[in-house]
Amino acid sequence: MPIIKILPHPEYCPQGTEIQALPGTTICEALLDHEIEIEHACDMSCACTTCHVIVRSGIDSLNEATEEEEDLLDKAWGLEPQSRLSCQARLAKQDLTIEIPRYTINHAREHH
């Protein structure tokens, strides 16, 4: 099983951590399954950018981003070339290192 290393984030994962998830799982599902409550205002339907993450290593192992995902990412705060919507990025067998951006475009945060 691939390991996802999550870099420290003051709200979601202050110390940083490493989790394991099955290939085919989205990054968002893996985070939520391990009680890392990343925002996902559209309920993981690729309709917002609140679950935006930056993949610091291992991005080439993920499924390719769709045009719809790329269009949404253009609206994300802190966009970088390694940005993905965690609800759309599916794990393969390679380990990842991700960073959860400190700010999102979601002004009215929803806690699920």
TORKOL-280346 format. One line per field, with one value per atom (N, C-alpha, C, O, CB): x, y, z negated; residue in one letter; residue number from 1; atom name. Coordinates in pm, whole numbers. Atoms other than C-alpha are relative to their C-alpha. Glycine has a CB too. Layout:
x	[X  ...];
y	[Y  ...];
z	[Z  ...];
resn	[A  ...];
resi	[NUM  ...];
name	[CA  ...];
This chain:
x	[84  0  88  189  -96  -79  128  -14  -117  -42  -1  219  -16  51  131  17  97  60  14  -151  -60  321  -68  -64  157  68  123  91  124  -142  -84  336  -81  -204  59  74  244  -91  -54  97  99  -65  -59  -99  -114  40  -169  -138  -161  4  136  -534  -26  -82  -100  38  -559  97  57  -13  -102  -234  124  227  36  -106  -13  141  239  -34  -131  269  41  154  0  -25  244  -19  -17  143  18  189  19  35  -139  -2  208  -115  -141  136  113  -89  16  90  -136  1  -142  -141  -239  49  130  -421  13  122  -55  1  -518  13  -42  -128  -1  -434  -143  -227  86  135  -740  -80  -183  -73  65  -839  40  153  39  -39  -852  76  62  -124  -72  -624  -98  -75  90  101  -932  -59  -70  -111  55  -1085  100  63  -42  -103  -756  16  27  134  -13  -724  -119  -100  11  120  -1083  -5  -46  -125  -1  -1046  95  78  40  -97  -754  -23  68  142  46  -946  78  96  10  -57  -764  -111  -131  135  126  -1070  19  -19  -83  -19  -972  -137  -233  83  126  -1243  -34  54  7  49  -1455  -146  -240  12  132  -1748  -97  -218  16  90  -1886  -25  -78  57  17  -1889  72  20  -148  -90  -1608  -56  -37  31  60  -1794  70  16  -145  -78  -1527  -77  -85  36  76  -1736  52  -8  -146  -58  -1514  150  203  -66  -146  -1150  42  160  72  -35  -1167  91  158  -125  -86  -985  133  203  -72  -126  -691  119  128  13  -127  -354  113  92  -2  -121  -1  79  118  85  -71  172  150  197  -50  -143  537  88  197  44  -72  652  -99  -195  114  85  494  -113  -197  -56  114  263  -13  -124  14  6  356  -71  -111  139  67  202  -152  -224  49  145  -145  -65  1  -30  74  -416  13  38  -149  -12  -408  -120  -233  11  108  -611  -87  -37  58  92  -921  -3  45  -142  15  -995  -87  -62  -59  88  -1274  77  61  -117  -82  -1030  97  113  77  -94  -775  -70  -14  65  76  -1043  -31  -20  -130  28  -1139  127  125  -65  -126  -777  43  110  110  -34  -737  -60  -14  -49  67  -967  54  18  -148  -50  -778  102  178  62  -101  -575  129  126  -48  -129  -205  31  106  7  -20  -211  148  219  -81  -136  119  -7  -110  87  3  216  -32  -83  133  26  186  -134  -158  112  130  -165  -95  -96  -62  106  -446  -118  -101  49  115  -798  9  12  -138  -22  -762  -116  -98  22  114  -1110  8  -68  -130  -14  -997  130  140  -9  -132  -637  -3  -15  110  3  -631  140  228  -81  -129  -343  30  -59  4  -48  -137  78  29  91  -79  138  116  187  52  -114  390  -37  -151  52  20  429  -11  42  116  20  329  41  39  -146  -12  418  -92  -82  150  93  143  4  41  -143  16  92  -143  -192  104  134  -251  18  72  -94  -17  -259  -67  -170  -56  52  -318  -136  -218  98  125  -602  -74  -12  26  81  -890  -94  -106  -79  94  -1144  -135  -222  -21  125  -1421  -10  53  -12  15  -1524  -88  -67  -56  90  -1799  34  -29  -153  -48  -1619  -109  -188  116  94  -1823  81  180  -83  -68  -1716  -86  -200  28  75  -1821  29  -24  35];
y	[-119  0  125  132  0  -123  345  78  72  89  -86  582  144  188  -19  -142  941  73  59  40  -84  1176  135  200  13  -130  1485  96  73  -12  -100  1788  75  82  99  -68  1987  112  189  58  -105  2208  41  -46  -50  -43  2422  -47  -64  148  40  2315  -150  -212  77  138  1970  -105  -217  -16  99  1803  72  76  -88  -88  2020  -62  8  44  64  1767  -66  -113  -103  79  1617  -146  -181  26  142  1244  -81  -24  -26  92  941  -96  -147  -75  93  727  -96  -68  75  95  423  -8  8  -141  13  377  -96  -115  138  94  129  73  183  -83  -57  201  13  -73  -87  -26  347  92  145  -129  -91  549  142  166  -33  -139  925  51  -2  90  -60  1138  49  32  116  -52  1301  -113  -99  73  114  964  -53  -84  -112  50  852  91  44  -16  -95  1169  -12  -22  145  9  1147  -132  -136  16  132  774  -2  -83  -109  -7  868  122  169  2  -110  1150  130  208  -42  -129  1431  70  43  -15  -56  1645  113  227  50  -96  1821  46  -31  -60  -52  2047  -67  -99  152  54  1907  45  -34  -159  -65  2146  -57  -51  147  53  1980  -149  -215  26  142  1637  -89  -193  -35  76  1515  -24  -131  -133  16  1575  83  100  39  -81  1789  125  158  -83  -121  2106  121  228  -22  -112  2324  -23  -116  14  15  2371  -13  0  118  1  2332  -115  -107  -6  114  1996  5  -96  -131  -22  2138  -40  -1  148  34  1986  21  28  -148  -11  2029  -128  -162  127  127  1702  30  60  -100  -34  1757  -111  -83  32  110  1412  -110  -134  -54  111  1125  36  -48  -65  -44  1328  -82  -102  148  75  1125  -134  -192  -22  128  814  13  -86  -66  -22  971  -6  12  136  -6  946  141  237  -38  -130  1230  88  40  -17  -94  1540  20  29  136  -25  1590  150  232  -51  -141  1914  74  189  12  -59  1979  34  141  -96  -25  1944  116  202  -128  -108  2170  135  234  -25  -126  2437  47  167  -18  -37  2429  44  141  -117  -35  2439  142  207  -97  -139  2769  100  213  30  -88  2915  -16  60  -26  30  2769  104  157  -140  -89  2990  -79  -195  59  64  2911  -108  -201  -59  100  2714  -12  88  36  31  2547  -105  -170  -48  103  2320  -140  -223  -3  132  2021  -6  -99  -38  -3  2115  -103  -127  140  92  1860  19  65  -149  10  1832  -138  -239  21  129  1559  -96  -218  20  88  1426  -66  -158  78  54  1352  -77  -156  112  64  1234  -138  -152  88  139  854  -56  -38  -88  60  669  -117  -191  -45  120  416  -79  -96  34  77  213  79  30  -126  -81  494  87  133  87  -89  690  145  183  -16  -143  1058  83  36  28  -102  1367  113  163  49  -107  1627  112  94  -55  -116  1972  49  62  113  -58  2106  151  199  -58  -145  2477  59  9  67  -60  2700  67  68  101  -71  2893  -63  -116  148  46  2793  112  214  -128  -98  2982  -7  78  -21  21  2854  97  75  -146  -100  3157  -47  -8  128  53  2974  -147  -234  19  136  2664  -93  -59  -2  103  2351  -111  -158  -53  110  2088  -123  -125  33  123  1737  -101  -212  -58];
z	[0  0  0  -71  -123  -1  83  -131  -199  116  118  -200  47  140  -84  -26  -193  -119  -232  22  103  -389  9  114  18  5  -493  -76  -192  -67  65  -568  -105  -93  105  106  -879  53  141  -102  -29  -854  -135  -212  101  134  -1154  -45  -165  -7  38  -1145  16  -75  82  -31  -987  -52  -84  147  34  -1082  -54  14  123  51  -1307  -2  22  -138  8  -1343  131  145  -110  -119  -996  -36  -154  58  28  -962  127  235  -60  -114  -735  -15  -124  9  0  -639  118  212  9  -110  -418  56  -17  -46  -65  -166  118  172  46  -112  101  133  149  -2  -135  465  51  25  96  -50  639  -89  -48  16  94  332  37  78  -148  -23  377  -122  -232  30  113  164  -105  -224  48  93  9  -85  -206  77  74  -86  -102  -215  96  91  -238  -120  -233  73  111  -446  -95  -216  54  84  -571  -76  -192  85  67  -649  -119  -210  100  110  -877  -88  -157  56  87  -1049  20  -73  -145  -39  -868  77  195  86  -50  -807  100  76  -116  -107  -486  49  52  116  -53  -346  133  212  16  -127  -65  15  4  4  2  -26  103  82  23  -103  289  -19  70  140  31  126  101  143  -5  -88  354  140  198  -63  -133  682  108  217  -5  -95  857  41  159  124  -28  826  -77  -71  -33  75  601  -12  48  -143  15  498  -146  -177  63  142  119  -39  -142  -81  34  125  74  84  32  -72  323  -87  -203  44  66  227  99  220  -52  -82  355  -20  -132  -37  6  437  15  125  110  2  340  57  107  -141  -65  455  34  -38  -90  -43  644  94  123  -117  -83  868  129  178  35  -125  1177  -12  89  52  18  1024  -5  6  -128  10  993  138  240  -67  -125  1256  57  -17  -21  -66  1508  -35  -43  154  30  1421  124  236  -48  -109  1632  32  -46  -34  -38  1815  -101  -134  142  101  1563  -128  -185  -32  119  1272  24  -62  -40  -33  1446  -1  -50  137  -2  1502  -142  -170  79  139  1133  -71  -148  -74  67  1019  33  -47  39  -36  1206  -98  -105  141  97  936  -142  -231  2  135  638  -45  35  -5  59  405  -17  -57  -136  19  398  101  72  -136  -105  723  36  50  125  -43  815  109  124  -120  -106  1105  -52  23  71  59  866  -73  -150  -96  68  748  60  181  8  -41  763  -94  -207  -1  88  628  -63  8  77  65  369  22  8  -149  -26  451  137  166  -12  -135  807  21  114  101  -14  757  -64  -186  -66  47  729  -16  69  97  32  570  92  133  -145  -66  758  -106  -217  128  98  587  -56  -144  64  43  536  -119  -130  116  115  213  46  151  -102  -30  209  -120  -234  38  103  11  44  156  -19  -36  1  -103  -219  11  85  -140  16  128  35  -3  -231  -12  -111  -116  8  -149  -124  -170  126  122  -447  20  -72  -52  -26  -283  118  210  27  -112  -58  42  -26  -38  -52  146  -75  -55  151  71  -84  -118  -222  -47  106  -291  -113  -228  58  102  -479  -19  41  40  18  -597  -50  -138  -95  40  -628  -66  -10  121  67  -877  13  -32  -150  -26  -776  -108  -104  138];
resn	[M  M  M  M  M  P  P  P  P  P  I  I  I  I  I  I  I  I  I  I  K  K  K  K  K  I  I  I  I  I  L  L  L  L  L  P  P  P  P  P  H  H  H  H  H  P  P  P  P  P  E  E  E  E  E  Y  Y  Y  Y  Y  C  C  C  C  C  P  P  P  P  P  Q  Q  Q  Q  Q  G  G  G  G  G  T  T  T  T  T  E  E  E  E  E  I  I  I  I  I  Q  Q  Q  Q  Q  A  A  A  A  A  L  L  L  L  L  P  P  P  P  P  G  G  G  G  G  T  T  T  T  T  T  T  T  T  T  I  I  I  I  I  C  C  C  C  C  E  E  E  E  E  A  A  A  A  A  L  L  L  L  L  L  L  L  L  L  D  D  D  D  D  H  H  H  H  H  E  E  E  E  E  I  I  I  I  I  E  E  E  E  E  I  I  I  I  I  E  E  E  E  E  H  H  H  H  H  A  A  A  A  A  C  C  C  C  C  D  D  D  D  D  M  M  M  M  M  S  S  S  S  S  C  C  C  C  C  A  A  A  A  A  C  C  C  C  C  T  T  T  T  T  T  T  T  T  T  C  C  C  C  C  H  H  H  H  H  V  V  V  V  V  I  I  I  I  I  V  V  V  V  V  R  R  R  R  R  S  S  S  S  S  G  G  G  G  G  I  I  I  I  I  D  D  D  D  D  S  S  S  S  S  L  L  L  L  L  N  N  N  N  N  E  E  E  E  E  A  A  A  A  A  T  T  T  T  T  E  E  E  E  E  E  E  E  E  E  E  E  E  E  E  E  E  E  E  E  D  D  D  D  D  L  L  L  L  L  L  L  L  L  L  D  D  D  D  D  K  K  K  K  K  A  A  A  A  A  W  W  W  W  W  G  G  G  G  G  L  L  L  L  L  E  E  E  E  E  P  P  P  P  P  Q  Q  Q  Q  Q  S  S  S  S  S  R  R  R  R  R  L  L  L  L  L  S  S  S  S  S  C  C  C  C  C  Q  Q  Q  Q  Q  A  A  A  A  A  R  R  R  R  R  L  L  L  L  L  A  A  A  A  A  K  K  K  K  K  Q  Q  Q  Q  Q  D  D  D  D  D  L  L  L  L  L  T  T  T  T  T  I  I  I  I  I  E  E  E  E  E  I  I  I  I  I  P  P  P  P  P  R  R  R  R  R  Y  Y  Y  Y  Y  T  T  T  T  T  I  I  I  I  I  N  N  N  N  N  H  H  H  H  H  A  A  A  A  A  R  R  R  R  R  E  E  E  E  E  H  H  H  H  H  H  H  H  H  H];
resi	[1  1  1  1  1  2  2  2  2  2  3  3  3  3  3  4  4  4  4  4  5  5  5  5  5  6  6  6  6  6  7  7  7  7  7  8  8  8  8  8  9  9  9  9  9  10  10  10  10  10  11  11  11  11  11  12  12  12  12  12  13  13  13  13  13  14  14  14  14  14  15  15  15  15  15  16  16  16  16  16  17  17  17  17  17  18  18  18  18  18  19  19  19  19  19  20  20  20  20  20  21  21  21  21  21  22  22  22  22  22  23  23  23  23  23  24  24  24  24  24  25  25  25  25  25  26  26  26  26  26  27  27  27  27  27  28  28  28  28  28  29  29  29  29  29  30  30  30  30  30  31  31  31  31  31  32  32  32  32  32  33  33  33  33  33  34  34  34  34  34  35  35  35  35  35  36  36  36  36  36  37  37  37  37  37  38  38  38  38  38  39  39  39  39  39  40  40  40  40  40  41  41  41  41  41  42  42  42  42  42  43  43  43  43  43  44  44  44  44  44  45  45  45  45  45  46  46  46  46  46  47  47  47  47  47  48  48  48  48  48  49  49  49  49  49  50  50  50  50  50  51  51  51  51  51  52  52  52  52  52  53  53  53  53  53  54  54  54  54  54  55  55  55  55  55  56  56  56  56  56  57  57  57  57  57  58  58  58  58  58  59  59  59  59  59  60  60  60  60  60  61  61  61  61  61  62  62  62  62  62  63  63  63  63  63  64  64  64  64  64  65  65  65  65  65  66  66  66  66  66  67  67  67  67  67  68  68  68  68  68  69  69  69  69  69  70  70  70  70  70  71  71  71  71  71  72  72  72  72  72  73  73  73  73  73  74  74  74  74  74  75  75  75  75  75  76  76  76  76  76  77  77  77  77  77  78  78  78  78  78  79  79  79  79  79  80  80  80  80  80  81  81  81  81  81  82  82  82  82  82  83  83  83  83  83  84  84  84  84  84  85  85  85  85  85  86  86  86  86  86  87  87  87  87  87  88  88  88  88  88  89  89  89  89  89  90  90  90  90  90  91  91  91  91  91  92  92  92  92  92  93  93  93  93  93  94  94  94  94  94  95  95  95  95  95  96  96  96  96  96  97  97  97  97  97  98  98  98  98  98  99  99  99  99  99  100  100  100  100  100  101  101  101  101  101  102  102  102  102  102  103  103  103  103  103  104  104  104  104  104  105  105  105  105  105  106  106  106  106  106  107  107  107  107  107  108  108  108  108  108  109  109  109  109  109  110  110  110  110  110  111  111  111  111  111  112  112  112  112  112];
name	[N  CA  C  O  CB  N  CA  C  O  CB  N  CA  C  O  CB  N  CA  C  O  CB  N  CA  C  O  CB  N  CA  C  O  CB  N  CA  C  O  CB  N  CA  C  O  CB  N  CA  C  O  CB  N  CA  C  O  CB  N  CA  C  O  CB  N  CA  C  O  CB  N  CA  C  O  CB  N  CA  C  O  CB  N  CA  C  O  CB  N  CA  C  O  CB  N  CA  C  O  CB  N  CA  C  O  CB  N  CA  C  O  CB  N  CA  C  O  CB  N  CA  C  O  CB  N  CA  C  O  CB  N  CA  C  O  CB  N  CA  C  O  CB  N  CA  C  O  CB  N  CA  C  O  CB  N  CA  C  O  CB  N  CA  C  O  CB  N  CA  C  O  CB  N  CA  C  O  CB  N  CA  C  O  CB  N  CA  C  O  CB  N  CA  C  O  CB  N  CA  C  O  CB  N  CA  C  O  CB  N  CA  C  O  CB  N  CA  C  O  CB  N  CA  C  O  CB  N  CA  C  O  CB  N  CA  C  O  CB  N  CA  C  O  CB  N  CA  C  O  CB  N  CA  C  O  CB  N  CA  C  O  CB  N  CA  C  O  CB  N  CA  C  O  CB  N  CA  C  O  CB  N  CA  C  O  CB  N  CA  C  O  CB  N  CA  C  O  CB  N  CA  C  O  CB  N  CA  C  O  CB  N  CA  C  O  CB  N  CA  C  O  CB  N  CA  C  O  CB  N  CA  C  O  CB  N  CA  C  O  CB  N  CA  C  O  CB  N  CA  C  O  CB  N  CA  C  O  CB  N  CA  C  O  CB  N  CA  C  O  CB  N  CA  C  O  CB  N  CA  C  O  CB  N  CA  C  O  CB  N  CA  C  O  CB  N  CA  C  O  CB  N  CA  C  O  CB  N  CA  C  O  CB  N  CA  C  O  CB  N  CA  C  O  CB  N  CA  C  O  CB  N  CA  C  O  CB  N  CA  C  O  CB  N  CA  C  O  CB  N  CA  C  O  CB  N  CA  C  O  CB  N  CA  C  O  CB  N  CA  C  O  CB  N  CA  C  O  CB  N  CA  C  O  CB  N  CA  C  O  CB  N  CA  C  O  CB  N  CA  C  O  CB  N  CA  C  O  CB  N  CA  C  O  CB  N  CA  C  O  CB  N  CA  C  O  CB  N  CA  C  O  CB  N  CA  C  O  CB  N  CA  C  O  CB  N  CA  C  O  CB  N  CA  C  O  CB  N  CA  C  O  CB  N  CA  C  O  CB  N  CA  C  O  CB  N  CA  C  O  CB  N  CA  C  O  CB  N  CA  C  O  CB  N  CA  C  O  CB  N  CA  C  O  CB  N  CA  C  O  CB  N  CA  C  O  CB  N  CA  C  O  CB  N  CA  C  O  CB  N  CA  C  O  CB  N  CA  C  O  CB  N  CA  C  O  CB  N  CA  C  O  CB  N  CA  C  O  CB  N  CA  C  O  CB  N  CA  C  O  CB];
